[in-house]
Each structure stands twice: as C-alpha cells, then as structure tokens.
C-alpha cells in the first residue's frame, strides 16, 4: 500500500510553523493508512528517518498526518525537494 499512502503535502500557516520550528511535515494521506504505513511511505519516498507520526481526520473526512523527522534530516530541505516552496 506504500505507493498510495501519501496523497499530497498539506501546507498551511500552521504547517509552515511546524516545518520551520519543529522539523515536521504535514501530508494528506489515504484514510485507511496506519501510522506505521505512513512512516514507512514517507521514509522510503523521501529518504528520511521518521521519528513520530500523528494523525487526525478533518471535518471533511480527509486524513492528515504530521510527520516528525529525525534531527539528521531537515524538513525544509525535504519540502524544497518535493516542490512545496
């Protein structure tokens, strides 16, 4: 399922704060994806080490994942590579 887990990056003002200050990225993910599947998909797709994943289901029924990267990986650099900014 790892190919279909990540739908797209989710960038809001809060997501930018997470990116800049907490080394975290936010993604909209498949609603059936588990936290380990999300961590594996992000780690594999972006060649990073994932420390923690938190998820929430939005009021519209979409699933959002906040992915914390290890200190060795830079969320700004990953976001730049995937074209977020």
MDTraj code that builds the backbone (N, CA, C; nanometers):
import mdtraj as md
import numpy as np

residues = "UNK UNK UNK UNK UNK UNK UNK UNK UNK UNK UNK UNK UNK UNK UNK UNK UNK UNK UNK UNK UNK UNK UNK UNK UNK UNK UNK UNK UNK UNK UNK UNK UNK UNK UNK UNK UNK UNK UNK UNK UNK UNK UNK UNK UNK UNK UNK UNK UNK UNK UNK UNK UNK UNK UNK UNK UNK UNK UNK UNK UNK UNK UNK UNK UNK UNK UNK UNK UNK UNK UNK UNK UNK UNK UNK UNK UNK UNK UNK UNK UNK UNK UNK UNK UNK".split()
xyz = np.array([
    [0.0816, -0.1205, 0.0000],
    [0.0000, 0.0000, 0.0000],
    [0.0857, 0.1265, 0.0000],
    [0.2172, 0.1146, 0.0202],
    [0.3014, 0.2332, 0.0383],
    [0.2986, 0.3284, -0.0801],
    [0.2660, 0.2809, -0.1993],
    [0.2605, 0.3682, -0.3149],
    [0.1421, 0.4628, -0.3137],
    [0.0361, 0.4259, -0.2434],
    [-0.0855, 0.5062, -0.2425],
    [-0.1138, 0.5711, -0.1079],
    [-0.0210, 0.5665, -0.0163],
    [-0.0447, 0.6192, 0.1183],
    [-0.0482, 0.7719, 0.1177],
    [0.0541, 0.8356, 0.0619],
    [0.0640, 0.9823, 0.0629],
    [-0.0137, 1.0371, -0.0557],
    [-0.1115, 1.1235, -0.0277],
    [-0.1876, 1.1842, -0.1363],
    [-0.1202, 1.3127, -0.1843],
    [-0.0900, 1.4039, -0.0919],
    [-0.0213, 1.5283, -0.1281],
    [0.0256, 1.5996, -0.0018],
    [0.1272, 1.6880, -0.0137],
    [0.1705, 1.7681, 0.1012],
    [0.0600, 1.8665, 0.1398],
    [0.0501, 1.8934, 0.2679],
    [-0.0518, 1.9856, 0.3182],
    [0.0207, 2.1057, 0.3777],
    [0.0096, 2.2221, 0.3127],
    [0.0817, 2.3395, 0.3598],
    [-0.0143, 2.4516, 0.3970],
    [-0.0144, 2.4838, 0.5236],
    [-0.0905, 2.5955, 0.5775],
    [0.0071, 2.6791, 0.6612],
    [-0.0425, 2.7836, 0.7231],
    [0.0434, 2.8638, 0.8097],
    [0.0949, 2.7796, 0.9272],
    [0.0082, 2.6977, 0.9843],
    [0.0493, 2.6094, 1.0936],
    [0.1507, 2.5066, 1.0446],
    [0.1294, 2.4529, 0.9258],
    [0.2240, 2.3556, 0.8696],
    [0.3605, 2.4201, 0.8468],
    [0.3634, 2.5450, 0.8067],
    [0.4898, 2.6164, 0.7877],
    [0.5612, 2.6359, 0.9215],
    [0.4849, 2.6659, 1.0286],
    [0.5461, 2.6774, 1.1614],
    [0.6054, 2.5434, 1.2044],
    [0.5307, 2.4347, 1.1827],
    [0.5824, 2.3013, 1.2144],
    [0.7102, 2.2732, 1.1366],
    [0.7118, 2.3100, 1.0112],
    [0.8271, 2.2889, 0.9241],
    [0.9479, 2.3668, 0.9759],
    [0.9282, 2.4933, 1.0056],
    [1.0387, 2.5808, 1.0449],
    [1.0902, 2.5550, 1.1863],
    [1.0004, 2.5309, 1.2812],
    [1.0403, 2.5253, 1.4223],
    [1.0470, 2.3851, 1.4811],
    [0.9733, 2.2895, 1.4264],
    [0.9652, 2.1567, 1.4868],
    [1.0152, 2.0441, 1.3969],
    [1.0658, 2.0764, 1.2784],
    [1.1171, 1.9761, 1.1837],
    [1.0099, 1.8727, 1.1489],
    [0.8882, 1.9212, 1.1203],
    [0.7757, 1.8340, 1.0878],
    [0.7186, 1.8702, 0.9514],
    [0.6674, 1.7684, 0.8831],
    [0.5979, 1.7863, 0.7560],
    [0.4552, 1.7378, 0.7719],
    [0.3625, 1.7982, 0.6972],
    [0.2232, 1.7548, 0.7008],
    [0.1820, 1.7046, 0.5624],
    [0.1089, 1.5936, 0.5625],
    [0.0608, 1.5332, 0.4389],
    [-0.0850, 1.4934, 0.4552],
    [-0.1595, 1.5029, 0.3469],
    [-0.2903, 1.4391, 0.3412],
    [-0.2622, 1.2960, 0.2961],
    [-0.3217, 1.1994, 0.3641],
    [-0.2903, 1.0589, 0.3390],
    [-0.4188, 0.9799, 0.3163],
    [-0.4023, 0.8579, 0.2688],
    [-0.5151, 0.7679, 0.2492],
    [-0.5829, 0.7430, 0.3837],
    [-0.7147, 0.7464, 0.3860],
    [-0.7877, 0.7345, 0.5122],
    [-0.7709, 0.5985, 0.5783],
    [-0.7307, 0.4970, 0.5035],
    [-0.7115, 0.3635, 0.5606],
    [-0.5678, 0.3394, 0.6061],
    [-0.4792, 0.4342, 0.5844],
    [-0.3376, 0.4160, 0.6171],
    [-0.3152, 0.4232, 0.7677],
    [-0.2342, 0.3307, 0.8183],
    [-0.1972, 0.3322, 0.9603],
    [-0.0725, 0.4188, 0.9794],
    [-0.0424, 0.4525, 1.1050],
    [0.0762, 0.5332, 1.1333],
    [0.2048, 0.4651, 1.0874],
    [0.2225, 0.3345, 1.1128],
    [0.3449, 0.2702, 1.0604],
    [0.3534, 0.2719, 0.9080],
    [0.2419, 0.2567, 0.8398],
    [0.2426, 0.2634, 0.6935],
    [0.2801, 0.4031, 0.6458],
    [0.2297, 0.5056, 0.7137],
    [0.2618, 0.6442, 0.6783],
    [0.4108, 0.6699, 0.7005],
    [0.4632, 0.6273, 0.8157],
    [0.6053, 0.6459, 0.8466],
    [0.6923, 0.5756, 0.7424],
    [0.6553, 0.4544, 0.7057],
    [0.7314, 0.3786, 0.6061],
    [0.7265, 0.4471, 0.4697],
    [0.6088, 0.4943, 0.4297],
    [0.5941, 0.5588, 0.2994],
    [0.6753, 0.6880, 0.2917],
    [0.6687, 0.7700, 0.3964],
    [0.7442, 0.8960, 0.3965],
    [0.8937, 0.8667, 0.3995],
    [0.9354, 0.7737, 0.4851],
    [1.0769, 0.7391, 0.4945],
    [1.1328, 0.6880, 0.3638],
    [1.0571, 0.6017, 0.2970],
    [1.1022, 0.5431, 0.1707],
    [1.0999, 0.6448, 0.0573],
    [0.9890, 0.7171, 0.0456],
    [0.9729, 0.8089, -0.0673],
    [1.0690, 0.9273, -0.0616],
    [1.0982, 0.9772, 0.0596],
    [1.1796, 1.0981, 0.0710],
    [1.3173, 1.0722, 0.1314],
    [1.3509, 0.9445, 0.1563],
    [1.4815, 0.9053, 0.2081],
    [1.5148, 0.9803, 0.3371],
    [1.4234, 0.9711, 0.4342],
    [1.4404, 1.0350, 0.5642],
    [1.4078, 0.9339, 0.6736],
    [1.4484, 0.9682, 0.7969],
    [1.4133, 0.8861, 0.9121],
    [1.2983, 0.9545, 0.9857],
    [1.1878, 0.8828, 1.0004],
    [1.0700, 0.9358, 1.0679],
    [1.0769, 0.8999, 1.2153],
    [1.0591, 1.0009, 1.3026],
    [1.0634, 0.9807, 1.4468],
    [0.9243, 0.9545, 1.5026],
    [0.8245, 1.0280, 1.4525],
    [0.6894, 1.0176, 1.5077],
    [0.5875, 1.0566, 1.4011],
    [0.4707, 0.9951, 1.4102],
    [0.3595, 1.0291, 1.3217],
    [0.2353, 1.0484, 1.4069],
    [0.1675, 1.1615, 1.3871],
    [0.0360, 1.1813, 1.4473],
    [-0.0629, 1.2027, 1.3338],
    [-0.1855, 1.1579, 1.3552],
    [-0.2869, 1.1717, 1.2511],
    [-0.4133, 1.2330, 1.3088],
    [-0.4910, 1.2908, 1.2200],
    [-0.6237, 1.3381, 1.2578],
    [-0.7114, 1.3324, 1.1343],
    [-0.8386, 1.3106, 1.1575],
    [-0.9356, 1.3126, 1.0488],
    [-1.0018, 1.4494, 1.0506],
    [-0.9972, 1.5186, 0.9378],
    [-1.0523, 1.6531, 0.9284],
    [-1.2051, 1.6475, 0.9261],
    [-1.2725, 1.7588, 0.9506],
    [-1.4189, 1.7597, 0.9451],
    [-1.4753, 1.7157, 0.8096],
    [-1.3956, 1.7324, 0.7041],
    [-1.4422, 1.6897, 0.5717],
    [-1.4181, 1.5406, 0.5469],
    [-1.3576, 1.4709, 0.6440],
    [-1.3372, 1.3275, 0.6316],
    [-1.2027, 1.2867, 0.5757],
    [-1.1164, 1.3834, 0.5478],
    [-0.9823, 1.3524, 0.4983],
    [-0.8897, 1.3247, 0.6164],
    [-0.7844, 1.2483, 0.5931],
    [-0.6897, 1.2158, 0.6990],
    [-0.5611, 1.2940, 0.6773],
    [-0.5175, 1.3640, 0.7836],
    [-0.3950, 1.4437, 0.7789],
    [-0.2927, 1.3805, 0.8721],
    [-0.1690, 1.3714, 0.8260],
    [-0.0605, 1.3165, 0.9067],
    [0.0453, 1.4235, 0.9290],
    [0.0890, 1.4370, 1.0536],
    [0.2008, 1.5243, 1.0871],
    [0.3188, 1.4326, 1.1159],
    [0.4240, 1.4460, 1.0357],
    [0.5376, 1.3549, 1.0404],
    [0.6591, 1.4292, 1.0937],
    [0.7120, 1.3827, 1.2076],
    [0.8312, 1.4434, 1.2661],
    [0.9545, 1.3692, 1.2150],
    [1.0508, 1.4456, 1.1640],
    [1.1735, 1.3877, 1.1110],
    [1.2834, 1.3875, 1.2164],
    [1.3825, 1.3001, 1.1982],
    [1.4954, 1.2945, 1.2910],
    [1.5778, 1.4229, 1.2794],
    [1.6636, 1.4442, 1.3781],
    [1.7485, 1.5633, 1.3764],
    [1.8459, 1.5624, 1.2588],
    [1.8755, 1.4436, 1.2069],
    [1.9687, 1.4315, 1.0940],
    [1.9063, 1.4742, 0.9618],
    [1.7735, 1.4802, 0.9569],
    [1.7030, 1.5186, 0.8343],
    [1.6411, 1.6567, 0.8528],
    [1.6444, 1.7358, 0.7477],
    [1.5943, 1.8727, 0.7535],
    [1.4619, 1.8822, 0.6773],
    [1.3539, 1.9148, 0.7480],
    [1.2216, 1.9241, 0.6857],
    [1.2193, 2.0315, 0.5774],
    [1.2914, 2.1426, 0.5968],
    [1.2981, 2.2481, 0.4945],
    [1.3556, 2.1939, 0.3640],
    [1.4606, 2.1136, 0.3761],
    [1.5256, 2.0576, 0.2568],
    [1.4326, 1.9591, 0.1862],
    [1.3624, 1.8764, 0.2623],
    [1.2683, 1.7813, 0.2038],
    [1.1550, 1.8556, 0.1339],
    [1.1020, 1.9589, 0.1992],
    [0.9937, 2.0379, 0.1405],
    [1.0405, 2.1040, 0.0111],
    [1.1631, 2.1502, 0.0080],
    [1.2185, 2.2099, -0.1135],
    [1.2290, 2.1060, -0.2255],
    [1.2734, 1.9849, -0.1908],
    [1.2876, 1.8775, -0.2900],
    [1.1531, 1.8378, -0.3514],
    [1.0464, 1.8391, -0.2705],
    [0.9165, 1.7971, -0.3229],
    [0.8377, 1.9120, -0.3847],
    [0.8951, 2.0319, -0.3838],
    [0.8344, 2.1442, -0.4523],
    [0.7271, 2.2184, -0.3757],
    [0.7312, 2.2115, -0.2438],
    [0.6312, 2.2822, -0.1628],
    [0.6531, 2.4323, -0.1713],
    [0.7802, 2.4732, -0.1777],
    [0.8132, 2.6148, -0.1961],
    [0.9420, 2.6308, -0.2681],
])
top = md.Topology()
chain = top.add_chain()
for i, resn in enumerate(residues, 1):
    res = top.add_residue(resn, chain, resSeq=i)
    for name in ("N", "CA", "C"):
        top.add_atom(name, md.element.get_by_symbol(name[0]), res)
traj = md.Trajectory(xyz[None], top)
